[in-house]
Amino acid sequence: MATRHRHEGTPSVLSSMLEVRALFEMACLPYAVPMLMQAPRGDGHPVLLLPGFMGSEGSLIALEVFLRNRGYAVQTWGLGRNVGFRPGHASAIEQKIRYMHHESGRKVSLVGWSLGGVFAMYGAHQASECVRNVITLGSPITVDASGSAVPPLLKALYRLVAHPLGSAAHSMQPRAKTMREGKMLPIPVSCLYSLSDGVVPPQEATMEGDPTLHENVRVWGSHTGLGFNSLVLQIVADRLAQPEGQWLPYRPTSVPGWLNQALTHEAVPI
């Protein structure tokens, strides 16, 4: 089965300090355009992008432009800045998924960055009949009973902005019950995670699941740069291009994929 990454506690101080390398990932993106133009094109199905905590639609610009270029009908969540897993936003995401499905007549793919991935998983649980697949980027989708191992500073920020009791107040809501219980989705899910993520530890960004539908894909990069990382964008395009009903686990088949594999030192399962 798809196996969650072993528990490693809170991200190291070094990884957190090196989150500034996201600026380098952003700066390198224009030079990677020729490579990205070789990424597989899609079949035009709708894709919904969901930003991370404190992120807005603007943070999704690289993903949005790239996926539109690859032929997808891309939309962002339209709720402004992501200020926590709030009931109103969760309900709005479910309704948006249903509307996009109804409007297009096709199932919707969900791509969520960080906390946006939690919204994506919630929406997929609530409206699985409308969802084609889910891709999460460094998202805290699996939290131990002892609580999240994100850095203390981020926990304090979440309490300040979202809820005085922190993320536990939102994760214990009745509407989040299916995610708390670890119920497996009957649709493909790709969890992209980084060992050097300075915000969300790998054990929280990965999941247990059915290997014919669920996978954890290790990538190279920072947490705050995932949405601008050219190697990540290429993998996202590869996952979205999988024919509906014919999903297969990720295998690098091009230079970007092989480069990511070399940088992460991850052996590809046989």
C-alpha positions as CSV (number, residue, x, y, z in Angstrom):
1,M,0.0,0.0,0.0
2,A,1.0,3.7,-0.3
3,T,3.0,4.3,2.9
4,R,3.1,7.4,5.0
5,H,6.6,8.8,5.6
6,R,8.1,7.7,9.0
7,H,7.6,10.2,11.9
8,E,10.5,12.7,12.1
9,G,9.0,15.3,14.4
10,T,9.1,19.0,13.7
11,P,11.0,20.3,10.6
12,S,14.6,21.1,11.5
13,V,15.6,24.7,12.3
14,L,17.9,24.6,9.3
15,S,15.1,23.6,6.9
16,S,12.9,26.4,8.3
17,M,15.7,29.0,7.9
18,L,16.3,27.8,4.3
19,E,12.7,28.5,3.3
20,V,14.1,31.7,1.8
21,R,15.4,29.5,-1.0
22,A,11.9,29.9,-2.4
23,L,13.1,33.1,-3.9
24,F,15.7,31.2,-5.8
25,E,13.0,28.7,-7.1
26,M,10.9,31.7,-8.3
27,A,13.9,33.3,-10.0
28,C,14.7,30.1,-11.8
29,L,11.2,29.6,-13.1
30,P,11.6,31.8,-16.3
31,Y,14.7,29.8,-17.3
32,A,12.7,26.6,-17.0
33,V,10.0,27.6,-19.5
34,P,11.4,25.7,-22.5
35,M,11.5,22.5,-20.3
36,L,8.0,23.1,-19.0
37,M,6.7,23.5,-22.5
38,Q,7.6,19.8,-23.0
39,A,5.3,18.7,-20.2
40,P,2.3,16.7,-21.3
41,R,-0.8,18.5,-22.4
42,G,-4.1,17.9,-20.8
43,D,-7.6,17.0,-22.2
44,G,-9.2,20.3,-21.2
45,H,-11.0,19.1,-18.1
46,P,-11.6,21.6,-15.2
47,V,-8.9,22.1,-12.5
48,L,-9.5,24.0,-9.2
49,L,-6.4,25.5,-7.5
50,L,-6.5,26.2,-3.8
51,P,-3.9,28.4,-2.0
52,G,-2.0,27.8,1.2
53,F,-2.5,29.4,4.6
54,M,-2.3,33.2,4.2
55,G,-2.0,32.8,0.5
56,S,-4.4,34.3,-2.1
57,E,-5.1,33.7,-5.7
58,G,-2.0,35.7,-6.5
59,S,0.2,33.0,-5.0
60,L,-1.2,30.5,-7.5
61,I,-0.2,32.6,-10.6
62,A,2.5,30.2,-11.8
63,L,0.4,27.1,-11.5
64,E,-2.6,28.9,-13.1
65,V,-0.7,30.2,-16.1
66,F,1.2,27.0,-16.6
67,L,-1.8,24.7,-16.5
68,R,-3.9,27.0,-18.7
69,N,-1.0,26.7,-21.2
70,R,-1.2,22.9,-20.9
71,G,-4.9,23.1,-22.0
72,Y,-6.8,22.9,-18.7
73,A,-9.9,24.9,-17.7
74,V,-8.3,26.4,-14.6
75,Q,-10.1,28.2,-11.8
76,T,-8.9,29.4,-8.4
77,W,-11.0,29.2,-5.3
78,G,-12.3,32.8,-5.4
79,L,-12.4,33.3,-1.6
80,G,-9.6,35.8,-1.2
81,R,-6.8,35.0,1.4
82,N,-6.8,31.6,3.0
83,V,-7.1,32.4,6.7
84,G,-7.7,28.9,8.1
85,F,-9.9,25.9,7.7
86,R,-13.2,27.7,8.3
87,P,-16.6,26.1,7.9
88,G,-17.9,28.7,5.5
89,H,-14.9,28.3,3.2
90,A,-15.1,24.5,3.4
91,S,-18.8,24.6,2.3
92,A,-18.0,27.1,-0.5
93,I,-15.3,24.8,-1.9
94,E,-17.7,21.8,-1.9
95,Q,-20.3,23.9,-3.8
96,K,-17.7,25.2,-6.2
97,I,-16.6,21.7,-7.1
98,R,-20.2,20.7,-7.7
99,Y,-20.9,23.8,-9.8
100,M,-17.7,23.3,-12.0
101,H,-18.7,19.7,-12.5
102,H,-22.3,20.6,-13.5
103,E,-21.2,23.5,-15.7
104,S,-18.5,21.5,-17.7
105,G,-20.1,18.1,-17.5
106,R,-16.7,16.7,-16.5
107,K,-15.1,15.7,-13.3
108,V,-12.8,18.3,-11.6
109,S,-9.2,17.9,-10.6
110,L,-8.1,19.6,-7.4
111,V,-4.6,21.0,-6.7
112,G,-4.1,22.3,-3.2
113,W,-0.9,23.9,-1.9
114,S,-0.3,23.5,1.9
115,L,-3.6,24.2,3.7
116,G,-5.2,24.4,0.3
117,G,-4.6,20.6,0.1
118,V,-6.6,20.1,3.2
119,F,-9.5,22.0,1.6
120,A,-9.0,19.8,-1.5
121,M,-9.2,16.6,0.5
122,Y,-12.3,17.8,2.3
123,G,-14.0,18.7,-1.0
124,A,-13.0,15.4,-2.5
125,H,-14.5,13.5,0.4
126,Q,-17.8,15.5,0.3
127,A,-18.2,15.5,-3.5
128,S,-16.2,12.5,-4.7
129,E,-18.6,11.8,-7.5
130,C,-17.5,15.2,-9.0
131,V,-13.8,14.8,-8.5
132,R,-11.3,13.3,-11.0
133,N,-8.2,13.4,-8.8
134,V,-6.5,15.3,-6.1
135,I,-2.9,16.6,-5.9
136,T,-1.6,18.1,-2.7
137,L,1.6,20.1,-2.4
138,G,3.2,19.9,1.1
139,S,-0.2,19.7,2.7
140,P,-0.8,18.7,6.4
141,I,-3.3,16.0,5.5
142,T,-2.3,13.4,8.1
143,V,-1.8,14.6,11.7
144,D,-0.9,12.3,14.7
145,A,-3.2,12.2,17.8
146,S,-0.6,14.2,19.6
147,G,-1.1,17.1,17.3
148,S,0.6,18.8,14.4
149,A,4.4,19.0,14.3
150,V,4.6,22.3,12.3
151,P,7.0,24.9,13.8
152,P,5.8,26.7,16.9
153,L,5.9,30.1,15.1
154,L,3.5,28.9,12.5
155,K,1.2,27.5,15.2
156,A,1.2,30.8,16.9
157,L,0.4,32.6,13.6
158,Y,-2.5,30.2,13.0
159,R,-3.9,30.9,16.5
160,L,-3.6,34.6,15.9
161,V,-5.2,34.7,12.5
162,A,-7.6,31.7,12.3
163,H,-8.6,30.6,15.8
164,P,-7.3,31.1,19.4
165,L,-7.3,27.3,19.9
166,G,-5.2,26.7,16.8
167,S,-5.7,24.2,14.0
168,A,-7.2,21.6,16.4
169,A,-10.4,23.7,16.7
170,H,-11.0,23.4,13.0
171,S,-9.8,19.8,12.5
172,M,-12.3,18.6,15.2
173,Q,-15.3,20.1,13.4
174,P,-18.0,17.5,12.5
175,R,-17.5,18.4,8.8
176,A,-13.8,17.2,9.1
177,K,-14.8,13.8,10.6
178,T,-14.0,11.8,7.5
179,M,-10.5,13.2,7.2
180,R,-9.8,12.7,10.9
181,E,-10.9,9.0,10.6
182,G,-8.4,8.5,7.7
183,K,-11.1,7.3,5.4
184,M,-9.6,6.6,2.0
185,L,-10.8,8.3,-1.1
186,P,-12.1,6.2,-4.0
187,I,-10.2,8.5,-6.4
188,P,-6.5,9.0,-7.3
189,V,-4.6,11.1,-4.8
190,S,-1.0,12.3,-5.3
191,C,0.7,13.8,-2.2
192,L,3.9,15.8,-3.2
193,Y,6.2,16.4,-0.3
194,S,9.8,17.5,0.4
195,L,12.1,16.2,3.1
196,S,13.6,19.7,3.4
197,D,10.2,21.3,3.9
198,G,10.6,23.9,6.6
199,V,6.9,24.2,7.4
200,V,5.1,20.9,7.1
201,P,7.0,17.7,8.1
202,P,6.9,14.8,5.6
203,Q,5.0,12.5,7.9
204,E,2.1,15.0,7.8
205,A,2.3,15.6,4.1
206,T,2.0,11.9,3.1
207,M,-0.7,9.3,3.5
208,E,-1.5,5.6,3.8
209,G,-3.6,4.3,1.0
210,D,-4.3,1.9,-1.9
211,P,-1.3,1.9,-4.2
212,T,-3.6,1.6,-7.2
213,L,-5.1,5.0,-6.4
214,H,-2.9,6.8,-3.9
215,E,0.8,7.8,-3.9
216,N,3.4,9.9,-2.1
217,V,5.8,11.6,-4.5
218,R,9.0,13.1,-3.0
219,V,10.1,16.4,-4.6
220,W,13.1,18.7,-4.2
221,G,12.4,22.2,-2.8
222,S,11.1,24.5,-0.1
223,H,7.6,24.6,1.2
224,T,6.9,28.2,0.2
225,G,8.3,27.7,-3.2
226,L,6.4,24.6,-4.2
227,G,3.9,26.5,-6.4
228,F,6.8,28.1,-8.4
229,N,9.1,25.0,-8.5
230,S,9.6,23.9,-12.1
231,L,10.2,20.3,-11.2
232,V,7.0,20.3,-9.1
233,L,5.0,21.9,-12.0
234,Q,6.2,19.2,-14.3
235,I,5.0,16.5,-12.0
236,V,1.7,18.2,-11.5
237,A,1.2,18.3,-15.3
238,D,2.1,14.6,-15.5
239,R,-0.4,13.7,-12.9
240,L,-3.2,15.8,-14.4
241,A,-2.6,14.3,-17.9
242,Q,-3.4,10.8,-16.7
243,P,-6.4,9.5,-18.7
244,E,-9.6,9.4,-16.6
245,G,-10.1,5.9,-15.3
246,Q,-6.6,4.8,-16.3
247,W,-4.5,6.4,-13.5
248,L,-1.1,4.9,-12.8
249,P,1.5,5.8,-10.1
250,Y,4.1,8.4,-11.0
251,R,7.2,7.3,-12.9
252,P,9.8,9.8,-14.2
253,T,10.0,9.5,-18.0
254,S,11.7,12.8,-18.8
255,V,14.7,14.9,-17.9
256,P,12.8,16.9,-15.2
257,G,11.5,13.8,-13.6
258,W,15.0,12.1,-13.6
259,L,16.5,15.3,-12.2
260,N,14.0,15.4,-9.4
261,Q,14.7,11.8,-8.6
262,A,18.4,12.4,-8.5
263,L,18.0,15.4,-6.2
264,T,15.7,13.6,-3.8
265,H,17.7,10.4,-3.8
266,E,14.4,8.5,-4.1
267,A,14.3,5.1,-5.7
268,V,11.3,4.5,-7.9
269,P,9.4,1.4,-6.9
270,I,9.4,-1.5,-9.4
